Amino acid sequence: MKSSKSLLTFTVLAVALVASGIALMEGRAVSDDLMLDLELSKNDFLLGEPIEFRVALRNMTTKDIVIANTIDPVYGSLKIWSRSEKQSKFDQYVNPKWGILEPNGSVRIKPGESTSNNFRLIARLDAENLPRFYFAHPGIYELKVSYEIHVQHEERTRSVESRAVIIRINEPVGEDLVVWNRIKEMGELAYFLQNADFHMPIYRKEERDALRVRIEEILDQYPSSALSEAFRRSLVIFRKSAKGRN
C-alpha cells in the first residue's frame, strides 16, 4: 500500500511538472543569450547512492563568449538547490569547502557550444568527520542549479538558472541496506563515494590503504548491491588518479 501511494505521488508530481514545462531528465532555462542545462544520469537513486549529474552552460549567440572558469561550487558562483515534495521553497546546499577558491583562468565558448562539468552529490563531512547527507531520507525531490557568470569585459555578473529536475530517493533493502548502514556509520566512505578519493591526506598512507581495503571487502561481501557498484566506479576514478600521481 505504501509503495503504491509513493508511486502515485511521484506520478502526480511528474505530470504536474511536465505540464508546467519542467523536463524529467533535463532542465533548461534560457537567459537571452546563455542557457544553463542540468542533466541527471537517471531519475531514481537509492538512499546513499551518489546523485550524478552534468551542468552545462550553452552559448546561444552568434559570437564567442569568454567567461571565468567557475562552473564548480568550489568557486561560489555555481549553486545547487533542492526541495522535497513537502517544501514550498528550495534550500541551497552548503559545503564548507565551497566558495573558497578564486577563479582559475577563463573559458571561451563558441556559438552553439557549451562548457560543462560533472558532479556526484551525496554528503559533506562535519567537524567530527560524520556524514551530513544531502538526501537523508527516501522521497521525491527537485534539484536545480543557478550560476552567477563573470563575462569578460562586463562589469556586472549575469545570472542564469536551470529548470528543476525530479529525483526519487528509494529506501534500500537487502544488501543495499547493509551497505547503506556502513556508509552512515563512517563518513570517510561517503566522502569517497562522492569525491573518488580519501579525506585524509596522501602522507597518511596506512590509513588510506586500510580504508581502501575496507571498501574492497564491502565489494567482496555484497557484490550485487547497487551501492557497491557506486564504490566500484569511484575506485576506478581513484586508481586512474593514483597512476597519474606516480
N, C-alpha and C positions, 0 to 999 in steps of 0.2 A: 504493500500500500504506500509506504514511504517513498519507494523508488518510483512508483507511478506518479505520485504527487510532484516529485522533483523533476521528472521528465516533462510533466505538463507545464510546470512553472517555467522551465527552460524554453519550451516550445513557444509559450505565450510571449515571453520576453524577446525571443529571437524574432518572432513575427512582427512585434511592435517596432523593434529596432530596424528591421529591413524596411518596413513601411515608412520609417522616418528617414531613410536614406543611409543607414549605417550598415556597412558590409560586415558579414560574419568573419571572414578570413582576412580581410584587408580594409584598413581605414584610410581615408584620404580627406584632406581639407585644402581647398585652393585659396591662396592669398595672392591676388593679382598675377604675380609672375613666379611664385615659388609654391611648390606643393610638398607637403610632408606626408609620407606614407608609413604606416605601421602594418607589418605583415607577420602573423603568427605562424609557427611551424605546424600547429594544429590548434583545435579549439578545446579539446578535452585533455586534462592533465590529472595525474594522481597527486594527492597531498604529499608534498616532499619532493615532487619532480620539478626540475628547473623549468621555468616558463621561457621558452626560446622564441625570440622574435627578431625581426630586422626593421631598422628605421632607415628610411631613405629620403633625402631632400632632392627634389627634381627641379631643374631649371625649365620653366615654361616659356621663356622669352626667346628671341631670335639672336641674342648676343651672349657672349661669355659672361659669367658672374664669378667673381672671386670673393670667397668668404673665409673667415678664420676657421681653422681646423678644430672645431669644438663639438663635433657630433658624438658626444660622450658625456654622461652625467658628471664625470670627474672634473670637468671644466665649469660646471654650474649653469651652462646655457641650455642644455637639454634636460628636461624634467619629465619624470614618469608619474602618472596619476592612475588611481583606480578607485572603484567603489563597488560595494556589494549590492545585491538586489534590495537590501533593506535601507541603503543610504540614498539620500537625495543629492548630496554633494560629493565631489571627487576629493580624495585625500592624496597629498603628494608623498611619494616615497622619499624618506630621508635616510641618508647614509653618511656617517661622519667622514668618510673618505671622498665624498662627492663635493665638487665645488671648490677644491683646494688647489688645483693646478692652473697655471697660466696657459693661454692658447699656444699650441705647438705648430707654428707655421700657418700656411694658408692652402686652400684648395680651389682650383679653377674648375667650374662646372660648365661644360659646353651646352649649347641649346639642345633641349630634349633629353639630356643626360642627367645622371644623378650621382651624388656621393652618399655612401651608406655605411652602416656599422651593424654588427650582430651582437645580441645580448642574451645572457642567461640570468634569470632572476629567481632567487629562492629566499635568501636571508642575509642579514648582516649580523656581525658579532657584537655583543655588548662588552662592557668593561671586564666582565668575568669570562669572556670567550664563550658565552652561551648564545645560541642562535635566536634571532628575532625574525620570525618568518613573515614574509610579505603577505602570503596567503596562508594563514594559520588554521583555517577551518574549511571543510567542504562547503560548496555552494557555487552560485553563479556570480561572476564579477564582470565588470567592464574595465578595460585598460586603454589608456591613450597617452600620447606624449605631446609636449609643447617644446618650442625651440626659439630662443632669442638669438637671432642671426646677426653677426657683425659682417656687413658687406663692405668691401674695400672702397675707400673714398666717400663713405657715407657716415655722417656724424651720429645719426640715430640707428639703434638696432631695429631690425624688423622682427615681428612676431608671427609665428605660424603654429597651427595646432592640427594634429591628426584627428580624424574621427575615431570614436571608440570602437573597440572590437570586444566580442564576448568570449569569456573564458569560463569553462566549467571545471571546478576542482572536485574530484571524486574521492570518496573515502577508500583508503587502501584495505585490502583483506588478504588473508593467507601470507605468502612470502613477502608480499609488498608491505603488509602491516608490520612484520618483524623488522624489515629493513628500515621502514619509517621510524620505528621506535629507536633504532640505533642512531639514526640521524638526529632525532630530537635530543638524545642524551649527550651528543658530542658535537659541539659547534664546529670543530675542525672538518667534520665530514660534510656539513652543509656548505662551508666555505669552499671546500674542494670541488663540490658539485657545481657551484656557481662560477668559480674562477679557474678551474683546472690547474690549481696549484695549492700549496700549503700555506697556511697563515704564518707559520714560524719561518724565520729567515734561513737562507741556504746553509749558513755555517752550523746550524743545529741539525747536522746530517743524521745523527742517530734517531732523533725524534721524528724527522721526516720519513726516514726509512721504516720506522715502526708503524707510522700511520699508513704508509703505502701497503705494508704487509697486512694491516687490519682491513683495508679496502679489498685487497685481493682475497682475503679469507671470506668476506661477505659475498664476493662473486662466486667463490667455490661452493659456499653453503647454500646460496639462493640464486642459482643461475637463471631461473625463469622469471625472476622479478623484473618488472619494468624499471624500478629504481636501480637495480643492479645494472641494467642496460645504460642508464644515465651515468653511472660511475664508469662504465667501460668507455663511453665517449669522452669523459673528462680525462681518463687515463691516457687515451690516445693523444689528446692535445698536450697533456703534461709531458709525455715521453718525447714528443717531437720538440717541445721547447727545451727539454733537458739536453737533447742531442745538439741543439743549436748553441747551448751554453758551453758545451765541451769542445 
